[in-house]
């Protein structure tokens, strides 16, 4: 049942059909920026320089960075290298051959938030990292396939968890996806683990991210003294992919699909 003000009893906003166009536009700008940054990831490059290029592209597209100034954060992206799970702060450290990194970008376009992240590799991709990246990508897509009216958020989490754990990897539980639209973060919390049939039911017009973080080792994380950077406690490699999703009448729309087909780092 849809309650007043376009929200469900769980506080989840139900958007109108016309809102899908705004989210698609914002998502595609984010995806294009992530496409264009691929050529700037290489051994010897710094994450700070990558972030400066991203900030310039955000301005070039006539949009605004959602992260600059958010809770005091001062960068246009989060860049998480190797055992950094999420919210890595760009800086002067140079990438080494074989480093894997997640780049997370959110833009605001005409009031709508486009949020996506994907994996990149500097130089030659190590075999164990390649498998982690593939499993994480496939786990995200399996979660997305569970999106349709009548299913639950527990169905999404269950699809991700069962696949990742069957590959002898672990799902991070300390961070989750979130609702978005004209706000950066809103209900629901989109867990990447769970039991089928649990949690709020999916309804047409819901917008949210699915962004599983998968570790080669154990799932536990810790946040460093900067109050942003989350790392694996056992120093194992971590990977993440993120799409922004809208629930349609019979399934889903992915707002942040890569126009150049570069969502997966081995596209070439």
C-alpha positions in Angstrom: 0.0 0.0 0.0 1.3 3.5 -0.9 0.8 5.9 2.0 0.5 9.7 1.8 3.3 11.9 0.4 4.3 9.1 -1.9 6.0 7.0 0.7 5.5 3.4 1.9 4.9 2.5 5.5 8.7 1.8 5.6 9.5 5.4 4.6 10.6 4.5 1.1 9.7 7.1 -1.5 7.6 6.0 -4.5 8.6 8.1 -7.5 6.5 9.0 -10.5 7.0 7.8 -14.1 8.4 11.1 -15.2 11.1 10.9 -12.5 12.8 8.0 -14.3 14.1 10.4 -17.0 15.8 12.6 -14.4 17.5 9.6 -12.8 18.5 8.1 -16.1 20.2 11.4 -17.1 22.1 11.7 -13.8 23.1 8.1 -13.9 24.4 8.3 -17.5 26.5 11.3 -16.7 28.1 9.4 -13.8 28.6 6.4 -16.0 30.3 8.5 -18.7 32.7 10.0 -16.2 33.6 6.5 -15.0 34.1 5.4 -18.6 36.3 8.4 -19.3 38.5 8.0 -16.2 39.6 4.5 -17.3 42.5 5.7 -19.4 43.9 7.6 -16.4 44.3 4.5 -14.2 47.9 3.2 -14.6 51.0 2.4 -12.5 52.6 5.6 -11.2 49.3 7.5 -11.3 48.1 9.0 -8.0 44.6 8.7 -6.7 44.6 12.4 -6.1 45.2 13.1 -9.7 42.4 10.8 -10.7 40.1 12.6 -8.4 41.2 16.0 -9.8 40.3 14.7 -13.3 36.9 13.5 -12.1 36.1 16.9 -10.5 37.0 18.6 -13.8 34.6 16.3 -15.7 31.8 16.8 -13.2 32.1 20.5 -13.9 32.4 19.9 -17.7 29.1 18.1 -17.7 27.4 21.0 -16.0 26.7 19.0 -12.8 27.7 19.2 -9.2 29.6 16.7 -7.1 27.4 15.2 -4.4 30.4 14.3 -2.2 32.4 17.6 -2.0 31.2 19.1 1.3 29.2 16.0 2.3 29.8 15.6 6.0 33.0 17.5 5.5 34.4 15.3 2.7 36.5 17.3 0.2 36.8 15.1 -2.9 34.7 14.4 -6.0 35.2 10.6 -5.6 36.1 7.8 -3.2 39.0 5.7 -4.5 39.5 2.4 -2.6 42.7 0.5 -3.4 43.3 -3.3 -2.7 42.2 -4.0 0.9 40.3 -0.7 1.2 36.6 -1.7 1.2 35.1 1.7 0.6 35.4 5.5 1.2 39.1 5.6 0.4 40.3 9.2 0.3 42.2 10.3 -2.8 45.8 11.3 -2.1 49.4 11.4 -3.2 50.1 7.7 -3.0 51.1 6.2 -6.4 49.4 3.2 -7.8 51.5 0.1 -8.3 51.4 -2.5 -11.0 48.6 -5.0 -10.1 46.7 -2.7 -7.8 42.9 -2.9 -8.0 40.7 0.0 -7.1 37.1 1.0 -6.8 36.2 4.4 -8.0 32.9 5.8 -6.6 31.3 8.9 -8.1 28.0 10.7 -7.5 26.8 13.7 -9.4 23.8 15.9 -9.0 22.1 16.7 -12.3 19.0 18.9 -12.3 18.4 17.9 -8.7 18.7 14.1 -9.3 21.6 12.0 -7.9 23.5 9.6 -10.1 25.6 7.2 -8.0 27.8 4.4 -9.3 31.1 2.7 -8.7 33.2 0.1 -10.5 36.5 -1.6 -10.4 39.7 -0.7 -12.2 43.2 -2.2 -12.4 46.6 -0.5 -12.7 48.7 -2.5 -15.0 48.4 -6.3 -15.1 45.5 -7.8 -13.3 46.6 -10.6 -10.8 44.7 -13.8 -11.1 43.2 -13.9 -7.6 42.1 -10.3 -8.0 40.6 -11.1 -11.4 38.4 -13.8 -9.8 37.4 -11.5 -6.9 36.3 -8.8 -9.4 34.4 -11.3 -11.5 32.5 -12.7 -8.5 31.7 -9.3 -7.2 30.4 -8.1 -10.6 28.3 -11.3 -11.0 26.9 -11.0 -7.4 25.7 -7.5 -8.2 24.0 -8.6 -11.4 22.3 -11.5 -9.6 21.1 -9.1 -7.0 19.7 -6.8 -9.7 17.9 -9.7 -11.4 15.9 -10.2 -8.1 14.4 -6.7 -8.5 10.8 -6.7 -9.5 7.5 -5.6 -7.8 6.4 -8.2 -5.2 9.9 -9.4 -4.4 11.6 -8.2 -1.2 14.9 -6.6 -0.3 15.7 -9.8 1.4 15.5 -11.5 -2.0 18.2 -9.1 -3.3 20.5 -9.7 -0.4 20.0 -13.5 -0.5 20.9 -13.7 -4.2 24.2 -11.8 -3.6 25.1 -13.6 -0.4 24.5 -17.2 -1.6 26.5 -16.6 -4.8 29.5 -14.9 -3.1 29.7 -17.5 -0.3 29.4 -20.4 -2.7 32.6 -18.9 -4.3 34.3 -19.1 -0.8 34.3 -15.3 -0.5 32.5 -13.1 2.1 30.0 -10.3 2.0 30.7 -7.1 3.9 27.9 -6.4 6.3 29.0 -3.1 7.8 27.9 -1.1 4.7 24.9 -1.3 2.4 23.1 0.2 -0.5 20.5 3.0 0.0 17.6 4.8 -1.4 18.2 7.9 -3.6 16.5 10.3 -6.0 16.5 14.0 -5.1 18.4 13.1 -2.0 21.7 11.3 -1.6 20.8 8.8 1.0 17.3 7.8 2.1 15.4 4.6 3.1 15.7 1.8 2.5 19.0 0.3 3.6 19.8 -2.2 0.9 21.6 -5.1 2.6 23.7 -7.4 0.5 22.8 -10.5 2.6 19.6 -11.8 3.9 16.8 -14.3 3.8 14.2 -14.7 0.9 10.9 -13.0 1.6 12.1 -10.7 4.3 12.3 -6.9 4.4 10.1 -4.4 2.6 8.4 -5.4 -0.6 9.6 -3.8 -3.8 7.2 -1.5 -5.5 7.2 0.3 -8.9 8.8 3.7 -8.5 11.4 2.8 -5.8 14.9 4.1 -6.6 18.0 2.7 -4.8 21.6 1.5 -5.1 22.8 -2.0 -5.0 26.6 -2.0 -4.2 28.0 -5.2 -2.8 31.4 -5.3 -1.2 33.0 -8.7 -1.4 36.2 -9.8 0.3 38.6 -12.6 -0.5 39.0 -13.2 3.2 36.7 -12.6 6.2 33.9 -10.0 6.1 35.0 -7.8 9.1 36.0 -4.2 8.5 37.4 -1.3 10.5 37.4 2.4 9.9 40.7 4.2 10.0 41.5 7.3 12.1 40.4 9.6 9.2 36.8 8.5 10.0 36.2 7.6 6.3 38.5 4.9 5.1 37.1 1.4 5.7 39.6 -1.6 5.3 39.4 -5.3 5.7 40.5 -6.4 9.2 42.5 -9.3 7.8 44.1 -7.2 5.0 42.5 -9.3 2.3 41.5 -7.9 -1.0 38.1 -6.3 -1.4 36.0 -5.4 -4.5 32.8 -3.5 -5.1 30.5 -2.6 -8.0 27.5 -0.3 -7.7 24.5 0.5 -9.9 21.6 2.9 -9.3 18.3 1.1 -10.0 14.6 2.0 -10.5 11.8 -0.5 -10.0 9.6 -0.7 -13.1 6.2 -2.3 -13.5 7.7 -5.6 -14.5 11.3 -5.5 -13.3 14.0 -2.8 -13.2 15.9 -0.1 -15.0 19.6 0.3 -14.4 20.3 4.1 -14.6 24.1 3.8 -14.5 24.8 1.4 -17.4 28.2 2.2 -19.1 27.6 3.8 -22.5 31.0 2.5 -23.6 30.6 -1.0 -22.2 33.4 -0.4 -19.7 31.6 -1.3 -16.4 33.8 -4.4 -16.0 37.6 -3.6 -16.0 38.4 -6.4 -18.5 36.2 -4.9 -21.2 39.2 -4.6 -23.5 
